Amino acid sequence: MTALPVAGIARFEHFFRETDSLVIDKSDLKRLGSFIDRKLRDLVLRAGAIAKANGREIVEPHDLPITKGFQERIHEFRAVSNAGAVKESLASLTSGPASMAACSDDTEAWLPEVAGGLCLTLSRTFKIIVDPRLKNPQTEHWDRAERLHDLML
């Protein structure tokens, strides 16, 4: 697993504060990096199977199993004020999962935005399954949110 870059800590703190009023710390960022890595690997693995079923060896963006709700979170991610900076930091996490299958350049370029969408689905999950007023997710909250994502993605 690739860790989130240390330089990105402030970017992610700002991102989560702006999007869902969450206060996250370094240990949360470590969990976030692990979560994104695992979920991207799951998505790319599934996309590789879809590409192969369609007679291709190269994974294209449309092969990624992105649901309507997840696509909406990716669009929301693009609208966040520091999305570009966060996307830059997320790019370091996307090379590992992309290497699991032969991905087109377009697919590899899109993975940081997919990772940004994952960040939003995670933060929204905290608010839905725990408490809409939640400010600082604890280990139990992370565990629940991750289990839910494992069921869905």
LUMLUMVO-527450 format. One record per residue: residue in one letter; z, x, y of N, C-alpha, C in turn. Coordinates in Angstrom, 3 decimals. Layout:
! LUMLUMVO-527450
   res       n_up     n_east    n_north      ca_up    ca_east   ca_north       c_up     c_east    c_north
     A          Z          X          Y          Z          X          Y          Z          X          Y
...
This chain:
! LUMLUMVO-527450
   res       n_up     n_east    n_north      ca_up    ca_east   ca_north       c_up     c_east    c_north
     M      0.000      0.828     -1.178      0.000      0.000      0.000      0.000      0.871      1.239
     T     -0.814      0.499      2.207     -0.859      1.187      3.476      0.127      0.526      4.425
     A      0.945      1.315      5.084      1.930      0.763      6.016      1.276      0.462      7.352
     L      1.871     -0.477      8.063      1.417     -0.741      9.417      1.720      0.484     10.267
     P      0.814      0.859     11.155      1.052      2.041     11.980      2.243      1.842     12.912
     V      3.023      2.905     13.077      4.206      2.858     13.932      3.819      2.452     15.352
     A      2.685      2.924     15.822      2.235      2.591     17.174      2.004      1.090     17.338
     G      1.838      0.380     16.237      1.560     -1.046     16.303      2.794     -1.925     16.358
     I      3.988     -1.348     16.276      5.220     -2.143     16.229      5.308     -3.073     17.437
     A      5.146     -2.547     18.620      5.239     -3.372     19.834      4.151     -4.444     19.848
     R      2.972     -4.102     19.343      1.879     -5.078     19.296      2.261     -6.281     18.437
     F      2.829     -5.997     17.268      3.198     -7.079     16.359      4.394     -7.869     16.884
     E      5.338     -7.174     17.502      6.470     -7.881     18.094      5.972     -8.876     19.135
     H      5.064     -8.424     19.998      4.490     -9.298     21.024      3.707    -10.445     20.385
     F      2.906    -10.138     19.382      2.084    -11.139     18.700      2.941    -12.275     18.148
     F      3.986    -11.935     17.394      4.813    -12.968     16.773      5.654    -13.719     17.815
     R      6.049    -13.035     18.863      6.791    -13.694     19.931      5.890    -14.700     20.655
     E      4.638    -14.303     20.908      3.694    -15.187     21.607      3.261    -16.366     20.740
     T      2.958    -16.126     19.485      2.385    -17.185     18.654      3.404    -18.208     18.184
     D      4.578    -17.772     17.752      5.546    -18.704     17.182      6.982    -18.424     17.602
     S      7.162    -17.684     18.669      8.506    -17.371     19.204      9.408    -16.727     18.151
     L      8.830    -15.871     17.325      9.608    -15.172     16.299      9.971    -13.771     16.778
     V     11.174    -13.357     16.430     11.633    -12.001     16.717     11.599    -11.248     15.391
     I     10.777    -10.223     15.341     10.663     -9.443     14.115     11.086     -8.006     14.396
     D     11.504     -7.303     13.323     11.927     -5.919     13.475     11.137     -5.032     12.521
     K     11.512     -3.765     12.446     10.776     -2.803     11.615     10.763     -3.191     10.142
     S     11.877     -3.714      9.639     11.900     -4.112      8.220     10.963     -5.289      7.988
     D     10.854     -6.190      8.970      9.905     -7.298      8.856      8.477     -6.768      8.820
     L      8.196     -5.750      9.623      6.845     -5.189      9.657      6.491     -4.514      8.339
     K      7.468     -3.921      7.683      7.221     -3.320      6.375      6.841     -4.421      5.375
     R      7.582     -5.517      5.403      7.270     -6.651      4.523      5.925     -7.255      4.882
     L      5.626     -7.343      6.177      4.346     -7.885      6.616      3.192     -7.042      6.082
     G      3.322     -5.720      6.177      2.275     -4.841      5.660      2.048     -5.036      4.179
     S      3.116     -5.158      3.425      3.019     -5.384      1.988      2.382     -6.741      1.694
     F      2.807     -7.762      2.426      2.271     -9.112      2.249      0.764     -9.137      2.509
     I      0.338     -8.565      3.622     -1.084     -8.562      3.967     -1.893     -7.805      2.923
     D     -1.390     -6.661      2.504     -2.085     -5.874      1.491     -2.277     -6.685      0.207
     R     -1.220     -7.334     -0.267     -1.311     -8.107     -1.513     -2.261     -9.291     -1.382
     K     -2.167    -10.021     -0.281     -3.013    -11.206     -0.110     -4.477    -10.823      0.090
     L     -4.738     -9.744      0.827     -6.128     -9.300      0.976     -6.699     -8.863     -0.373
     R     -5.882     -8.179     -1.168     -6.337     -7.784     -2.501     -6.686     -9.017     -3.338
     D     -5.843    -10.045     -3.257     -6.122    -11.285     -3.991     -7.442    -11.905     -3.529
     L     -7.642    -11.967     -2.216     -8.863    -12.568     -1.676    -10.109    -11.773     -2.061
     V    -10.023    -10.451     -1.951    -11.183     -9.605     -2.278    -11.467     -9.641     -3.785
     L    -10.431     -9.675     -4.588    -10.622     -9.789     -6.036    -11.386    -11.067     -6.376
     R    -10.961    -12.164     -5.798    -11.621    -13.452     -6.039    -13.041    -13.440     -5.490
     A    -13.231    -12.833     -4.309    -14.564    -12.744     -3.707    -15.508    -11.926     -4.588
     G    -14.979    -10.869     -5.213    -15.803    -10.072     -6.121    -16.296    -10.898     -7.298
     A    -15.430    -11.756     -7.821    -15.828    -12.634     -8.931    -16.876    -13.651     -8.473
     I    -16.725    -14.154     -7.260    -17.693    -15.118     -6.724    -19.049    -14.448     -6.524
     A    -19.047    -13.248     -5.974    -20.303    -12.514     -5.778    -20.982    -12.259     -7.122
     K    -20.201    -11.825     -8.088    -20.758    -11.535     -9.416    -21.339    -12.793    -10.060
     A    -20.639    -13.922     -9.903    -21.126    -15.186    -10.458    -22.441    -15.610     -9.815
     N    -22.682    -15.134     -8.598    -23.922    -15.441     -7.889    -24.949    -14.321     -8.024
     G    -24.723    -13.414     -8.988    -25.696    -12.371     -9.294    -25.743    -11.233     -8.303
     R    -24.652    -11.026     -7.559    -24.607     -9.943     -6.590    -23.464     -9.002     -6.906
     E    -23.629     -7.758     -6.544    -22.575     -6.765     -6.698    -21.806     -6.567     -5.398
     I    -22.393     -6.983     -4.293    -21.819     -6.777     -2.964    -21.135     -8.066     -2.499
     V    -19.898     -7.932     -2.045    -19.150     -9.072     -1.520    -19.567     -9.318     -0.077
     E    -20.000    -10.531      0.182    -20.368    -10.953      1.528    -19.229    -11.796      2.105
     P    -19.179    -11.941      3.433    -18.087    -12.725      4.027    -17.933    -14.124      3.432
     H    -19.035    -14.786      3.129    -18.943    -16.148      2.590    -18.392    -16.189      1.168
     D    -18.242    -15.040      0.522    -17.638    -14.995     -0.822    -16.115    -15.098     -0.761
     L    -15.534    -14.718      0.370    -14.072    -14.786      0.487    -13.633    -16.252      0.432
     P    -12.652    -16.570     -0.405    -12.224    -17.970     -0.565    -11.329    -18.419      0.602
     I    -11.975    -18.699      1.714    -11.270    -19.076      2.936    -11.317    -20.600      3.068
     T    -10.155    -21.222      3.092    -10.080    -22.675      3.240    -10.258    -23.071      4.705
     K    -10.427    -24.353      4.953    -10.582    -24.853      6.310     -9.361    -24.504      7.177
     G     -8.177    -24.745      6.653     -6.959    -24.445      7.406     -6.822    -22.966      7.702
     F     -7.144    -22.137      6.717     -7.067    -20.691      6.904     -8.099    -20.250      7.943
     Q     -9.305    -20.814      7.893    -10.341    -20.491      8.882     -9.863    -20.849     10.285
     E     -9.162    -21.958     10.422     -8.634    -22.351     11.729     -7.603    -21.341     12.230
     R     -6.771    -20.796     11.343     -5.801    -19.781     11.756     -6.523    -18.513     12.194
     I     -7.628    -18.154     11.531     -8.413    -16.981     11.946     -8.956    -17.199     13.355
     H     -9.444    -18.407     13.638     -9.927    -18.719     14.990     -8.782    -18.657     16.001
     E     -7.607    -19.166     15.633     -6.446    -19.090     16.517     -6.062    -17.639     16.778
     F     -6.148    -16.816     15.742     -5.818    -15.401     15.893     -6.687    -14.765     16.971
     R     -7.968    -15.081     16.956     -8.892    -14.497     17.938     -8.498    -14.840     19.371
     A     -7.804    -15.967     19.557     -7.448    -16.430     20.894     -6.122    -15.864     21.414
     V     -5.367    -15.175     20.566     -4.089    -14.605     20.989     -4.360    -13.475     21.984
     S     -3.508    -13.363     22.986     -3.768    -12.418     24.080     -3.931    -10.974     23.618
     N     -3.169    -10.539     22.621     -3.301     -9.146     22.173     -3.973     -9.043     20.805
     A     -4.847    -10.003     20.485     -5.521    -10.010     19.180     -6.304     -8.719     18.934
     G     -6.956     -8.200     19.957     -7.738     -6.980     19.782     -6.877     -5.803     19.363
     A     -5.722     -5.664     19.994     -4.811     -4.564     19.664     -4.225     -4.752     18.266
     V     -3.850     -5.984     17.922     -3.303     -6.258     16.592     -4.381     -6.027     15.538
     K     -5.597     -6.470     15.830     -6.718     -6.277     14.900     -6.931     -4.789     14.628
     E     -6.810     -3.984     15.675     -6.924     -2.530     15.535     -5.881     -1.997     14.549
     S     -4.656     -2.467     14.690     -3.574     -2.036     13.793     -3.798     -2.560     12.374
     L     -4.322     -3.772     12.248     -4.560     -4.351     10.924     -5.709     -3.660     10.197
     A     -6.606     -3.048     10.928     -7.754     -2.371     10.304     -7.296     -1.302      9.323
     S     -6.142     -0.689      9.571     -5.650      0.349      8.653     -5.254     -0.236      7.299
     L     -4.951     -1.533      7.266     -4.555     -2.170      6.006     -5.734     -2.674      5.193
     T     -6.887     -2.814      5.814     -7.989     -3.486      5.140     -8.864     -2.571      4.291
     S     -8.729     -1.283      4.448     -9.591     -0.384      3.676     -9.211     -0.356      2.205
     G     -7.942     -0.471      1.877     -7.519     -0.476      0.478     -8.065     -1.661     -0.298
     P     -7.814     -2.893      0.166     -8.351     -4.053     -0.529     -9.872     -4.067     -0.568
     A    -10.515     -3.615      0.511    -11.974     -3.615      0.532    -12.542     -2.683     -0.528
     S    -11.806     -1.650     -0.874    -12.305     -0.697     -1.864    -12.239     -1.258     -3.289
     M    -11.574     -2.389     -3.468    -11.468     -2.986     -4.801    -12.807     -3.546     -5.280
     A    -13.676     -3.880     -4.358    -14.997     -4.408     -4.677    -15.958     -3.813     -3.657
     A    -17.219     -3.804     -4.008    -18.213     -3.312     -3.061    -18.418     -4.382     -2.004
     C    -17.933     -4.123     -0.798    -18.021     -5.090      0.292    -19.117     -4.677      1.264
     S    -19.817     -5.680      1.778    -20.815     -5.399      2.797    -20.106     -4.934      4.070
     D    -20.865     -4.340      4.969    -20.295     -3.913      6.245    -19.726     -5.110      7.006
     D    -20.424     -6.244      6.940    -19.942     -7.451      7.620    -18.603     -7.903      7.051
     T    -18.446     -7.825      5.740    -17.193     -8.226      5.109    -16.065     -7.293      5.545
     E    -16.319     -5.998      5.479    -15.290     -5.035      5.882    -14.906     -5.209      7.348
     A    -15.879     -5.518      8.190    -15.598     -5.715      9.613    -14.777     -6.982      9.850
     W    -14.890     -7.969      8.958    -14.196     -9.240      9.127    -12.765     -9.212      8.581
     L    -12.481     -8.300      7.655    -11.160     -8.286      7.015     -9.980     -8.152      7.986
     P    -10.061     -7.365      9.069     -8.925     -7.348     10.003     -8.648     -8.721     10.631
     E     -9.685     -9.513     10.884     -9.471    -10.864     11.406     -8.874    -11.772     10.329
     V     -9.295    -11.587      9.099     -8.701    -12.341      7.987     -7.210    -11.994      7.906
     A     -6.896    -10.700      8.048     -5.496    -10.272      8.035     -4.732    -10.900      9.203
     G     -5.368    -11.022     10.359     -4.745    -11.692     11.499     -4.470    -13.155     11.202
     G     -5.403    -13.803     10.515     -5.185    -15.180     10.089     -4.020    -15.283      9.124
     L     -3.878    -14.288      8.252     -2.730    -14.260      7.332     -1.415    -14.147      8.107
     C     -1.415    -13.344      9.166     -0.209    -13.228      9.998      0.178    -14.589     10.561
     L     -0.815    -15.343     11.020     -0.524    -16.660     11.573     -0.077    -17.647     10.500
     T     -0.707    -17.622      9.333     -0.265    -18.550      8.284      1.172    -18.245      7.890
     L      1.516    -16.978      7.874      2.875    -16.587      7.520      3.875    -17.075      8.564
     S      3.595    -16.821      9.836      4.549    -17.231     10.869      4.675    -18.751     10.936
     R      3.572    -19.469     10.733      3.634    -20.928     10.741      4.405    -21.432      9.529
     T      4.288    -20.725      8.416      5.029    -21.106      7.213      6.528    -21.001      7.455
     F      6.964    -19.941      8.131      8.389    -19.822      8.461      8.870    -21.060      9.217
     K      8.093    -21.483     10.184      8.490    -22.618     11.018      8.487    -23.931     10.235
     I      7.592    -24.069      9.281      7.487    -25.318      8.520      8.524    -25.401      7.406
     I      8.673    -24.342      6.620      9.563    -24.453      5.452     11.014    -24.122      5.756
     V     11.276    -23.501      6.887     12.661    -23.143      7.206     13.193    -24.063      8.302
     D     12.707    -23.855      9.508     13.205    -24.618     10.644     12.264    -24.345     11.816
     P     11.806    -25.389     12.501     10.912    -25.173     13.638     11.544    -24.332     14.745
     R     12.873    -24.247     14.757     13.573    -23.466     15.783     13.877    -22.034     15.326
     L     13.442    -21.666     14.133     13.716    -20.326     13.604     13.238    -19.261     14.577
     K     14.065    -18.259     14.794     13.714    -17.149     15.688     13.573    -15.827     14.942
     N     14.454    -15.592     13.957     14.484    -14.307     13.271     14.477    -14.530     11.760
     P     13.301    -14.430     11.124     13.232    -14.674      9.679     14.074    -13.667      8.889
     Q     14.797    -14.193      7.930     15.645    -13.374      7.060     14.953    -13.187      5.714
     T     15.530    -12.369      4.846     14.948    -12.069      3.539     14.636    -13.338      2.760
     E     15.556    -14.278      2.747     15.339    -15.544      2.024     14.097    -16.273      2.553
     H     13.897    -16.251      3.862     12.741    -16.912      4.469     11.444    -16.210      4.064
     W     11.472    -14.890      4.085     10.310    -14.114      3.655      9.975    -14.430      2.196
     D     10.996    -14.456      1.344     10.770    -14.723     -0.077     10.111    -16.090     -0.282
     R     10.615    -17.100      0.396     10.043    -18.446      0.278      8.598    -18.487      0.766
     A      8.361    -17.901      1.929      7.013    -17.914      2.504      6.031    -17.162      1.601
     E      6.451    -16.048      1.057      5.578    -15.277      0.177      5.289    -16.033     -1.109
     R      6.297    -16.699     -1.674      6.091    -17.488     -2.889      5.099    -18.625     -2.629
     L      5.233    -19.259     -1.487      4.299    -20.326     -1.145      2.867    -19.800     -1.016
     H      2.695    -18.673     -0.360      1.368    -18.078     -0.242      0.814    -17.668     -1.601
     D      1.692    -17.184     -2.484      1.229    -16.825     -3.829      0.694    -18.040     -4.572
     L      1.276    -19.203     -4.331      0.778    -20.427     -4.950     -0.571    -20.852     -4.390
     M     -0.764    -20.621     -3.108     -1.935    -21.142     -2.423     -3.117    -20.162     -2.345
     L     -2.840    -18.880     -2.257     -3.928    -17.900     -2.103     -4.043    -17.016     -3.322
